[in-house]
């Protein structure tokens, strides 16, 4: 089972205490409110910067596993590639969700994204395309930055968003292929393992969408302050992180 590093776990515990502190009296309530707002801004950045680089690991000898066990292993690998390891993909999905925080629009976008990344993932794994990670990774970061900026400057979901998401999905699929190439696929069930990894990725994406809906969309989407207090600040944080990633990956 995956667990957070000790230093990150301590950080999360402290922030949790801060965010859930019980305050009494007007002064303490005001102070607590300000601290909660500060914590909400700081939390995503600290999580992104504090979590060390992680990699997928296959603990079992695939040749000794049954077909069902191999499929389940690659579903898990696909899921963990998104949650908790894929911070860039997590931020991309959150960016897609927050502009119009309803399940139907974001599920359409997620479907377009899934179809697109399935195409390039399959092509790359069968050796039909060989995109260099030095090009793919900066473009993935730029895709996150683009959607974050779009969320800031637009107020409604454009029909073109599906086309844009499909295009970015093609790029993200090449990123998925880099991770899966490092893992390898068993010869005895190459296609099944590829599909299973893709299913795991999709389950990870749907999990993010549902968490966003439960935590924000379900109760805040129709509030008059939603754009000012959620869309803009969250998009600014995501955009800054994506801009940093872009520069860092270009210079790597």
C-alpha positions as CSV (number, residue, x, y, z in Angstrom):
1,X,0.0,0.0,0.0
2,X,1.3,3.5,-0.9
3,X,1.9,5.9,2.0
4,X,3.0,9.4,2.3
5,X,6.6,10.2,3.2
6,X,7.0,11.0,6.9
7,X,7.9,14.6,6.4
8,X,4.9,15.1,4.1
9,X,2.6,13.3,6.5
10,X,3.7,15.6,9.3
11,X,3.1,18.6,7.1
12,X,-0.4,17.4,6.2
13,X,-1.2,16.7,9.9
14,X,-0.2,20.2,10.9
15,X,-2.3,21.8,8.1
16,X,-5.2,19.6,9.0
17,X,-5.1,20.8,12.6
18,X,-4.9,24.4,11.3
19,X,-7.9,24.0,8.9
20,X,-10.0,22.2,11.5
21,X,-9.1,24.2,14.6
22,X,-12.1,25.0,16.8
23,X,-12.3,28.8,17.4
24,X,-14.2,30.6,20.1
25,X,-15.1,34.3,20.3
26,X,-15.1,36.8,17.6
27,X,-11.4,37.5,17.5
28,X,-10.4,33.9,17.5
29,X,-13.0,33.1,14.8
30,X,-11.7,35.9,12.6
31,X,-8.1,34.7,13.1
32,X,-9.1,31.1,12.4
33,X,-10.9,32.2,9.2
34,X,-7.8,34.0,8.0
35,X,-5.6,31.0,8.9
36,X,-7.9,28.6,7.1
37,X,-7.9,30.8,3.9
38,X,-4.1,30.9,4.1
39,X,-3.9,27.2,4.6
40,X,-6.1,26.6,1.6
41,X,-3.7,28.6,-0.5
42,X,-0.5,27.1,0.9
43,X,-1.6,23.4,1.0
44,X,-1.5,22.6,-2.8
45,X,1.9,24.3,-3.3
46,X,3.4,22.6,-0.3
47,X,2.1,19.2,-1.3
48,X,3.5,19.6,-4.8
49,X,6.9,20.8,-3.6
50,X,7.3,18.5,-0.6
51,X,6.5,15.2,-2.3
52,X,9.7,13.7,-3.5
53,X,9.9,12.0,-7.0
54,X,8.3,8.6,-7.0
55,X,8.3,5.7,-9.5
56,X,6.2,2.8,-10.3
57,X,7.5,-0.6,-9.0
58,X,6.3,-4.1,-9.9
59,X,6.9,-6.2,-6.9
60,X,5.9,-9.6,-8.4
61,X,7.3,-11.8,-11.1
62,X,4.8,-11.3,-13.9
63,X,5.7,-14.6,-15.5
64,X,4.3,-16.4,-12.4
65,X,1.0,-14.5,-12.3
66,X,-2.2,-15.6,-13.9
67,X,-3.8,-13.5,-16.6
68,X,-6.3,-12.0,-14.1
69,X,-3.5,-11.1,-11.7
70,X,-1.5,-9.4,-14.4
71,X,-4.6,-7.4,-15.5
72,X,-5.2,-6.4,-11.9
73,X,-1.6,-5.4,-11.5
74,X,-1.7,-3.1,-14.5
75,X,-5.0,-1.6,-13.5
76,X,-3.4,-0.7,-10.1
77,X,-0.3,0.7,-11.9
78,X,-2.5,2.9,-14.2
79,X,-4.4,4.2,-11.2
80,X,-1.4,5.0,-9.1
81,X,0.2,6.7,-12.1
82,X,-2.6,9.3,-11.6
83,X,-3.2,9.0,-7.8
84,X,-1.0,9.8,-6.1
85,X,2.0,10.0,-8.4
86,X,0.7,12.0,-11.3
87,X,0.6,15.5,-10.0
88,X,0.7,17.1,-13.4
89,X,-2.2,15.0,-14.6
90,X,-4.1,15.7,-11.4
91,X,-3.7,19.4,-11.9
92,X,-4.8,19.1,-15.5
93,X,-8.1,17.3,-14.5
94,X,-8.8,19.8,-11.7
95,X,-8.3,22.6,-14.3
96,X,-10.8,21.0,-16.6
97,X,-13.3,20.6,-13.8
98,X,-13.4,23.9,-12.0
99,X,-14.5,26.2,-14.9
100,X,-17.9,24.5,-15.0
101,X,-18.1,22.3,-12.0
102,X,-20.8,19.9,-13.1
103,X,-20.4,16.2,-13.8
104,X,-21.7,16.1,-17.3
105,X,-19.4,18.7,-18.9
106,X,-16.3,17.4,-17.2
107,X,-17.1,13.8,-18.0
108,X,-17.4,14.7,-21.7
109,X,-14.0,16.3,-21.5
110,X,-12.6,13.4,-19.6
111,X,-14.0,11.0,-22.4
112,X,-12.3,13.1,-25.1
113,X,-9.1,13.1,-23.1
114,X,-9.2,9.3,-22.6
115,X,-9.9,8.5,-26.2
116,X,-7.0,10.7,-27.3
117,X,-4.4,9.4,-24.8
118,X,-5.5,5.9,-25.6
119,X,-4.5,6.4,-29.2
120,X,-1.0,7.8,-28.6
121,X,-0.4,5.4,-25.7
122,X,-1.2,2.4,-28.0
123,X,0.8,3.8,-30.9
124,X,3.9,4.5,-28.7
125,X,3.8,1.1,-27.0
126,X,3.6,-0.7,-30.3
127,X,6.6,1.3,-31.5
128,X,4.7,3.2,-34.2
129,X,5.7,6.6,-32.7
130,X,8.7,7.4,-30.5
131,X,8.1,10.9,-29.0
132,X,11.1,12.2,-27.0
133,X,10.3,12.9,-23.4
134,X,12.3,16.0,-23.5
135,X,9.6,17.4,-25.8
136,X,6.6,15.7,-24.4
137,X,7.0,16.6,-20.8
138,X,7.3,20.4,-21.3
139,X,4.2,20.4,-23.6
140,X,2.3,18.5,-20.9
141,X,3.2,21.3,-18.4
142,X,2.2,23.9,-21.0
143,X,-1.2,22.2,-21.5
144,X,-1.9,22.6,-17.8
145,X,-0.8,26.3,-18.0
146,X,-3.0,26.9,-21.0
147,X,-6.1,25.5,-19.3
148,X,-5.4,27.4,-16.1
149,X,-5.1,30.7,-18.1
150,X,-8.3,29.9,-20.0
151,X,-10.1,29.4,-16.8
152,X,-9.0,32.9,-15.6
153,X,-9.9,34.8,-18.8
154,X,-13.1,33.0,-19.7
155,X,-16.3,32.6,-17.7
156,X,-18.1,29.9,-19.8
157,X,-17.1,26.6,-21.1
158,X,-16.4,26.9,-24.9
159,X,-17.4,24.1,-27.3
160,X,-13.8,24.3,-28.5
161,X,-12.6,23.0,-25.1
162,X,-13.4,19.4,-26.2
163,X,-11.1,19.8,-29.3
164,X,-8.4,21.4,-27.2
165,X,-8.7,18.6,-24.5
166,X,-8.5,16.0,-27.2
167,X,-5.3,17.5,-28.6
168,X,-3.8,17.7,-25.2
169,X,-4.9,14.1,-24.5
170,X,-2.7,13.0,-27.4
171,X,0.3,14.6,-25.8
172,X,-0.5,13.2,-22.3
173,X,-0.8,9.7,-23.8
174,X,2.8,10.0,-24.9
175,X,3.7,10.9,-21.3
176,X,1.8,7.8,-20.1
177,X,3.8,5.7,-22.6
178,X,7.0,6.9,-21.1
179,X,6.0,5.6,-17.7
180,X,4.7,2.3,-19.1
181,X,7.8,1.8,-21.2
182,X,9.9,1.9,-18.1
183,X,7.6,-0.8,-16.5
184,X,7.4,-3.0,-19.6
185,X,4.5,-5.2,-20.6
186,X,4.4,-9.0,-20.4
187,X,4.6,-10.8,-23.7
188,X,2.0,-13.3,-22.8
189,X,-0.7,-10.6,-22.5
190,X,0.7,-7.4,-24.1
191,X,-2.6,-6.0,-25.3
192,X,-4.5,-6.9,-22.2
193,X,-2.0,-5.3,-20.0
194,X,-2.0,-2.1,-22.1
195,X,-5.8,-1.9,-21.9
196,X,-5.6,-2.6,-18.2
197,X,-3.1,0.2,-17.6
198,X,-5.4,2.6,-19.5
199,X,-8.4,1.5,-17.5
200,X,-6.5,2.3,-14.3
201,X,-5.6,5.7,-15.6
202,X,-9.3,6.4,-16.4
203,X,-10.4,5.2,-13.0
204,X,-7.8,7.6,-11.5
205,X,-9.2,10.5,-13.5
206,X,-12.8,9.7,-12.6
207,X,-11.8,9.5,-8.9
208,X,-10.3,13.0,-9.2
209,X,-13.5,14.3,-10.8
210,X,-15.7,12.8,-8.2
211,X,-13.6,14.1,-5.4
212,X,-13.7,17.6,-6.9
213,X,-17.5,17.3,-7.2
214,X,-17.9,16.1,-3.6
215,X,-15.6,18.7,-2.1
216,X,-16.5,21.7,-4.2
217,X,-19.0,21.3,-7.0
218,X,-21.8,19.7,-5.1
219,X,-22.3,22.7,-2.7
220,X,-20.4,25.6,-4.1
221,X,-20.9,25.5,-7.9
222,X,-24.0,27.8,-7.9
223,X,-22.7,30.2,-5.3
224,X,-22.2,33.8,-6.5
225,X,-18.7,33.9,-5.1
226,X,-17.6,30.6,-6.7
227,X,-15.6,32.1,-9.5
228,X,-13.9,34.8,-7.4
229,X,-13.0,32.5,-4.5
230,X,-12.5,29.1,-6.2
231,X,-11.9,29.3,-10.0
232,X,-9.5,32.3,-10.1
233,X,-7.3,31.5,-7.0
234,X,-7.1,27.8,-7.8
235,X,-6.3,28.5,-11.5
236,X,-3.6,31.0,-10.4
237,X,-1.9,28.4,-8.2
238,X,-2.1,25.7,-10.9
239,X,-0.8,28.2,-13.5
240,X,2.2,29.1,-11.4
241,X,3.1,25.5,-10.7
242,X,2.6,24.6,-14.4
243,X,4.8,27.6,-15.5
244,X,7.5,26.4,-13.1
245,X,7.3,22.9,-14.4
246,X,7.5,24.2,-18.0
247,X,10.7,26.1,-17.3
248,X,12.2,23.3,-15.2
249,X,11.5,20.6,-17.9
250,X,12.9,22.8,-20.7
251,X,16.1,23.3,-18.8
252,X,16.4,19.7,-17.7
